[in-house]
């Protein structure tokens, strides 16, 4: 049964990752079906999470994948990230942080460089916006507190959550992470913009300073 017919008869949740990707690809190339092409791509990138790491140009390097198909794939992945963000917007991220964590994991959890995000909250702990402020040159990132708090003031934030990823996929805080958290927490107290959590994410795991009584 081809993926489209299987989805119609059994529901889209019955499809494997390769079958879902085959539907997006629509067709393969001469001698190779869309399902075979999907299986080949996922095998080379290490599964669906590996696909999320690729740029449009990198996806187009696969035989049979041109601009149209690559655009559809990256657009589909970006929709997933935005759905996760919209879900997080509706929640009190202190009472229920899982929506925020899922968005952070889909946004930066698989990145091969460190990205530093500041999330702006209102006085009800709901997200009002975010900024991707810094990106590391290799596996580390330099945090400029003056820029961070200037952005927070411009966005009329009441409190902040800072977050970054660990490309190593270990979410254990480093000594630098502890130092940065301490410095930003003290600066936030002076600015009356409390830093209420620091979240470290990987693809499948996270560490919350607040949940572990580090803030």
Beta strands, then each sheet from edge to edge (+ up, - down):
strand 1: 115-121
strand 2: 127-135
strand 3: 159-165
strand 4: 194-201
strand 5: 206-208
sheet 1: 2+ 1- 3+ 4+ 5-
end
